[in-house]
Amino acid sequence: DLYYAIGNVILKDSLRIIYGDSLSIEYKDNLMDRLNVASNARIYNNQYLEIKNSSEKQFFQDKMEANYIFIEFDPNEQVDFILLSDMASANFSIIRDQAIRGMNQVSGDSISIDFIDNSIDAMNVMGGVEGQFIPDKNNKDISNTILYKANHIYYNLNKEKTFLTDNAEVIYGMTTLQGGEIEADLNLNLVESRVKGDILPSVSSDGEAPTYGNYMIFDLKTERG
């Protein structure tokens, strides 16, 4: 079965709100199987999570936007996969061990997102990717906002690892790291830059001329490399 709606569409359930100019829903065995949202598409994904030093669960909301959004559901009608196409962006909270690490904001030509148990598990961002990680005020390990960009970025949210490839750049405070491939591990608070193709890793600080090498590593906590 196929259902279609057009004109300021709003679709709500207990965990999310979907907006768009048009929406179509495909059903399989009387269960939602696929959903397409076109033009001014937005998704707000809500969660209530237990946080340290709090007696009640706190509310968190992930926001996703694009001109076109495609959603696949699993057999239990839980979101399994989301594809954001054309001017895609996503804002999502990073939470580990019941502690808020910060907020990640990213944009690109397209974003594909895999879900496990209604939470974002992994994310691929393609084409002119730009983003920033804003640490929470209680995050004692990272003090500065992390700015980053690349042609392709892959996030593994469970391991708090981010892989940037092709024209990769990370800016932390007054330090700029560039390279063909950069791996940021927010669990270990380390950023590693490696050779890819003919692009060598480089690091510069306070506007000085960059230093080049075959491999570089930077500690976000100590701010040393």
C-alpha positions as CSV (number, residue, x, y, z in Angstrom):
1,D,0.0,0.0,0.0
2,L,1.1,3.6,-0.7
3,Y,-0.1,6.7,1.1
4,Y,0.7,10.2,-0.2
5,A,0.3,13.7,1.4
6,I,1.2,17.1,0.1
7,G,1.3,20.6,1.5
8,N,2.9,21.4,5.0
9,V,3.0,17.8,6.0
10,I,3.6,16.9,9.7
11,L,4.0,13.3,10.8
12,K,4.4,12.5,14.5
13,D,5.0,9.4,16.6
14,S,6.3,9.0,20.2
15,L,9.9,9.5,19.3
16,R,10.1,11.8,16.3
17,I,8.4,14.6,14.2
18,I,8.8,14.8,10.4
19,Y,8.0,17.9,8.3
20,G,8.0,18.4,4.6
21,D,6.1,19.8,1.6
22,S,5.2,16.3,0.4
23,L,5.4,12.8,2.0
24,S,4.8,9.2,0.8
25,I,4.6,6.1,2.9
26,E,5.0,2.5,1.7
27,Y,3.5,-0.3,3.8
28,K,4.5,-3.9,3.8
29,D,2.3,-6.4,5.6
30,N,0.4,-3.5,7.2
31,L,3.6,-2.1,8.7
32,M,5.6,1.0,7.6
33,D,8.4,0.0,5.2
34,R,9.6,3.1,3.5
35,L,9.0,6.8,3.8
36,N,9.9,9.6,1.4
37,V,9.9,13.3,2.3
38,A,10.5,16.0,-0.4
39,S,11.2,19.7,-0.2
40,N,12.0,21.5,3.1
41,A,12.3,18.1,4.8
42,R,13.1,17.9,8.5
43,I,13.2,15.2,11.2
44,Y,13.4,15.8,14.9
45,N,14.4,12.6,16.7
46,N,13.7,12.6,20.4
47,Q,15.3,10.7,23.3
48,Y,15.0,10.5,27.0
49,L,18.3,9.3,28.6
50,E,19.7,8.8,32.0
51,I,22.5,11.2,32.8
52,K,25.0,11.1,35.7
53,N,24.1,13.2,38.7
54,S,20.5,13.6,37.6
55,S,17.5,12.1,39.3
56,E,15.4,12.2,36.1
57,K,15.9,11.2,32.5
58,Q,16.9,14.2,30.3
59,F,15.4,15.1,27.0
60,F,17.7,15.2,23.9
61,Q,16.7,16.0,20.3
62,D,18.7,15.2,17.1
63,K,17.8,17.4,14.1
64,M,18.2,16.4,10.5
65,E,17.4,18.5,7.4
66,A,17.7,18.2,3.6
67,N,15.7,18.8,0.4
68,Y,15.0,15.1,0.2
69,I,14.8,12.5,3.0
70,F,14.4,8.7,2.6
71,I,13.7,6.5,5.6
72,E,13.7,2.7,5.9
73,F,12.1,0.8,8.8
74,D,12.9,-2.6,10.3
75,P,10.2,-5.3,10.7
76,N,9.3,-3.7,14.1
77,E,8.6,-0.3,12.4
78,Q,11.7,1.1,14.1
79,V,13.9,3.4,11.9
80,D,16.7,1.4,10.4
81,F,18.3,3.8,7.9
82,I,17.9,7.4,6.8
83,L,19.3,9.1,3.7
84,L,19.5,12.9,3.5
85,S,20.1,14.3,0.0
86,D,20.8,17.8,-1.3
87,M,21.9,20.4,1.3
88,A,21.9,17.9,4.1
89,S,22.7,18.7,7.7
90,A,22.5,17.0,11.1
91,N,22.8,18.1,14.7
92,F,23.2,15.3,17.3
93,S,24.3,14.9,20.9
94,I,27.3,12.7,21.8
95,I,26.7,10.8,25.1
96,R,28.9,8.2,26.6
97,D,28.8,6.4,30.0
98,Q,25.7,8.5,30.9
99,A,27.7,11.7,30.5
100,I,27.1,14.4,27.9
101,R,30.2,14.8,25.7
102,G,28.9,17.6,23.5
103,M,27.0,18.4,20.3
104,N,28.1,17.6,16.8
105,Q,26.9,19.6,13.8
106,V,27.7,18.6,10.2
107,S,26.5,19.4,6.7
108,G,27.3,18.1,3.2
109,D,25.8,17.1,-0.1
110,S,24.4,13.9,1.4
111,I,24.2,12.1,4.7
112,S,23.4,8.4,5.3
113,I,22.6,7.3,8.8
114,D,22.4,3.8,10.3
115,F,20.3,3.3,13.5
116,I,20.4,0.7,16.3
117,D,17.6,0.7,18.9
118,N,16.4,4.1,17.7
119,S,19.8,5.7,18.3
120,I,22.3,6.8,15.6
121,D,25.0,4.2,15.3
122,A,27.0,5.3,12.2
123,M,27.0,8.1,9.7
124,N,28.5,8.8,6.3
125,V,28.7,12.4,5.0
126,M,29.7,13.1,1.4
127,G,30.6,16.1,-0.6
128,G,31.9,19.4,0.7
129,V,31.6,18.3,4.3
130,E,31.9,20.9,7.1
131,G,31.2,20.4,10.8
132,Q,32.0,21.2,14.4
133,F,32.0,19.5,17.7
134,I,31.0,21.7,20.6
135,P,32.1,20.2,23.9
136,D,29.7,20.2,26.8
137,K,30.6,22.6,29.7
138,N,31.1,19.5,31.9
139,N,33.5,17.8,29.4
140,K,36.8,18.1,31.2
141,D,38.9,16.6,28.4
142,I,38.1,18.9,25.5
143,S,38.0,22.7,26.1
144,N,37.7,24.1,22.6
145,T,35.3,23.7,19.7
146,I,36.6,21.3,17.1
147,L,36.1,22.6,13.5
148,Y,36.6,20.1,10.7
149,K,36.0,19.6,6.9
150,A,36.7,17.0,4.2
151,N,35.2,15.6,1.1
152,H,34.1,12.5,3.0
153,I,33.5,11.9,6.7
154,Y,32.5,8.7,8.5
155,Y,31.3,8.6,12.1
156,N,31.2,5.7,14.4
157,L,29.2,7.1,17.3
158,N,29.5,4.1,19.6
159,K,33.3,4.3,19.5
160,E,33.4,8.1,19.2
161,K,35.6,7.8,16.1
162,T,35.5,10.1,13.1
163,F,37.4,9.4,9.8
164,L,38.0,12.3,7.4
165,T,39.3,11.6,3.9
166,D,40.3,13.8,1.0
167,N,41.2,17.4,1.7
168,A,40.8,16.8,5.4
169,E,41.3,19.5,8.0
170,V,40.8,19.8,11.7
171,I,41.1,23.1,13.6
172,Y,41.4,23.0,17.4
173,G,42.1,26.3,19.2
174,M,45.1,27.8,17.4
175,T,46.2,24.5,15.9
176,T,45.4,23.4,12.3
177,L,46.0,19.8,11.1
178,Q,45.7,18.9,7.5
179,G,46.2,15.6,5.6
180,G,44.9,13.1,3.1
181,E,43.3,11.1,5.9
182,I,42.6,12.2,9.5
183,E,41.2,10.1,12.3
184,A,39.7,11.8,15.4
185,D,39.1,9.6,18.5
186,L,37.1,11.5,21.0
187,N,37.2,8.6,23.4
188,L,41.0,8.8,23.6
189,N,41.1,12.6,22.8
190,L,43.5,12.0,19.9
191,V,43.7,13.2,16.3
192,E,45.9,11.4,13.9
193,S,46.8,12.6,10.4
194,R,48.2,10.2,7.7
195,V,49.4,10.3,4.1
196,K,46.9,9.5,1.4
197,G,47.8,9.8,-2.2
198,D,50.3,12.7,-2.6
199,I,48.9,14.6,0.4
200,L,51.2,14.8,3.4
201,P,50.0,15.5,6.9
202,S,50.8,19.1,8.1
203,V,50.4,21.0,11.3
204,S,50.5,24.7,12.0
205,S,49.9,26.9,15.1
206,D,49.3,30.5,15.7
207,G,49.5,31.3,12.0
208,E,53.0,30.0,11.6
209,A,54.2,28.1,8.4
210,P,53.0,24.5,8.5
211,T,55.3,21.6,9.4
212,Y,55.0,18.4,7.2
213,G,55.6,14.7,7.9
214,N,54.4,11.2,7.0
215,Y,52.4,10.9,10.2
216,M,51.2,13.2,12.9
217,I,49.3,12.8,16.2
218,F,47.7,15.5,18.4
219,D,46.4,15.2,21.9
220,L,43.3,17.3,22.4
221,K,43.5,17.2,26.2
222,T,47.2,18.3,26.5
223,E,47.0,20.3,23.2
224,R,50.4,18.8,22.3
225,G,51.5,16.8,19.2
